[in-house]
């Protein structure tokens, strides 16, 4: 399991701008957050640092009000958020806390799009998503309520492909595969359906839309 942020890193995250996610800290602190996937360095001058979707989720967990005692809900985990790609051997427990995490990460991703796409568009993927294709596509699917596959059961699975800027999405149920395609298209991805030559297994090929 991924280690939670250190106390110093959590202070930097907690001090981020609540709207833009812009960070302030030493170069060493910011570089450490980038290395852990909690921040990214904007490619254009003045090269500010901003929270990634995982960083936004951590920040909301840090600054949010604690759950009331006896609420019956699982406490939000303190580790780094990761969207469900499907088929994980030890997946996070589903429930209200997980849904809040996913919602916060998706809102953070939309803000990342607004801040980093040249025209501020939120209807198409940004540079961070192109650099983290599997995680980005999985977040779009999980945030829309699609069921990720467990270790041994049905649901979506997002996987890398040899093709540049493309992921494969598998879902054994045909109707569910089509709804996954609609979700990704609505999230700004170009999607086409294919069959594997040997097994005839249907899958989606999804690439971030550029315009």
N, C-alpha and C positions, 0 to 999 in steps of 0.2 A: 504494500500500500504506500502511496506517495506521502512523504513526510509533510506535515503542515508547515506553514511559513514560520520563521523564527519570530521572536518578539519584536526585533528591530524591523523586520520586513512587514509585519502586521501594522506597525506604527506608520510606516510609509504608505501602505495601502489605505489605512484608515484616514490619512490626511489628504487623500486624492480628492480632486474636485468632484463633488457628488453628481454633477451633470455630465461633464466631459470625460471624467476619469483621468485627467492630466495629473502627472505625478511630480513631486518635488523631492529631491534627495541627493546624496552624493553619487558620483559616477559608479562607485563600487556597489552601492545599494541598488541602483537602477539596473546595473548589469546583472546582478544576482537575480532580480525579479524577472528580467528578460530570459535568463537561462532556465528559470523554472516555469516559464510559460505564463507568468502572471502579468507581464507587461511587454510592450513592444516599443521600439524606437521608430518614430515617424520618419519616413524616407526623405521628406522635404525639409529644408532649413526652416526653423532653427533646430530641427531634430528633437522635438520634445518627446517625452515618454508618456505613454498612456496605458491604462489597464486593458488587458485582454478580457474576453468574456469570463474566463476563469477568475481573473483578478476582480472583476466586478462582483462576481458571486461571493468571493472571499470578503470583499469590502462590506457587502450587505450583511453577511454573517457576522462580521466584526461589529458593525454599528447598529445592527437591528436590536429590537427589544427581545429579551429572553422569553422563551415559552413559559406561560404560567404553569405553576406546579399542578400536576394531576391533569394536564390537558389530554393525556393519552396519545400524544404524538411523539414520534421519534425525534430526538434533538438533531439539529442539522450537523452533519459531520464537519470536522475542522480541517480535513485534508483538501488538496487541490481538486476542484471539480473536473470531471471528465464526462462528456456525453456518452451515452450507451451506444456502442457500435454493434452490439449483438453478439451473443455467444461467449460472453465473459465467464470464466470459471467461478468467479466470486462476485457477482453483480451487487450493486447497492440495493438496499431494501426499498421496495416501492412504498409510496405513501405520501401524505401531505408534505412532509419535509423535503422529500425528493422533488415533488412537483414545484415547490417554491424555489429550490435550487435551479431547476431547469428553466423556470420562467425568468429568474434573475439573470442567468447566463445569456438567455436569448435577448433580453432587453439590453444587456451590455453589448452584445454583438451588433444590434441595430444601432446603438450609439457609436460603436466603432466604425460602422459603415458611414454614418453621418459625418464623423470627424475626419475620415481618411479618404473617402471617395472624393475626387476633385470637385464634383458638383454637389457634394453633400447628399447624394442619393442613398436611400435606405432600401431600395427595391432590388438591388443587385449586390453580389458578394464584393468584399473588399480584399486588400492585399493579404491580410492575416488569414482569411479563409483560403486563398489560393496557396498559401504556404502550409496549411493544415487541412487538407481536403477531407480526409476521413472524419476528423473531429467536427468540422464545420457542417458537413452533410448530416452526420449523426445528430448534431444539436438541432438542426432544422426539423428532422423527423421526430425526435423525442419531444421537442417543444410543441409540436403539433398534435401530440397524443398518440403517435403510433407505438405499437408494442414491440420492443426489441426482443430478439431471440434470447432465450435462456441457454444454459449449457447443452440441453438436450431437447428443446422444444421449438415450435415455430415462432415466427416473428421476423423482423427485418435484421439484416446483417449488412454493414457497410464495410467494404474492403478496398484496399489499394489495387491499382491496375498498372500494367506496363505503360499505358497510354499517358502522355503528359496531361496534367490538369484534368484528370478524370478519375472518378471512383465507380465501383460497381456496387449496386444495391440488390440483395437477394431477399426474396420473400416467397415462401412456398405457396401461399394463397394468392391466386391470380387477381382477385378483386382488391386485396390489400396491396399488392404490388402496384396496381393502377392508382390507388389513392396515394401511395408513396410518391409516384411520379407527379401527381397533381400538386402535392405539398412542395416538392423540390422546385417545380416550375414556378409556383407562387412565391418561393423564397429567392428567386433569381437565378436558378440553375437551368441549363439546357439539358433535356432528358430524352433519351431514346431507348426503346426496348429491343433486346436481342435474345438469342438462344445460343447456349454453348454447343459447339459442333458435336462433341461426343455424347453428352448426356441429354441434350435438348432442354436443359434447365434454363428457364427464362430469368432474365435479370435486367436491371436498368444500368445504363451508362450515363453518368451525370457529370457535367462540367460547369464551372461558374460562368455565368453570362457576363460579357464585358460591356455591352451597351443595350 
